[in-house]
Amino acid sequence: MDFETISEMARSAWVVWLALVFGSITFWAYRPKNKDRFEADAMIIFDKDNGENGGQSHG
């Protein structure tokens, strides 16, 4: 095996690896089980009882 063959195999392996990582993250993010958690996390900034935002509570 020469360097070019090894380089091509490594590139192919990275493409497959990155595709698997992207697919896994996408699957995890769009699972219906996570919907409630993500909606709750999105509302953290608007929580009046949360004093961790460092600013005054408006509204």
Secondary structure, DSSP 8 states (H G I E B T S, - for coil): --HHHHHHHHHHHHHHHHHHHHHHHHHHHT-GGGHHHHHHHHTGGG-TT-GGGSS----
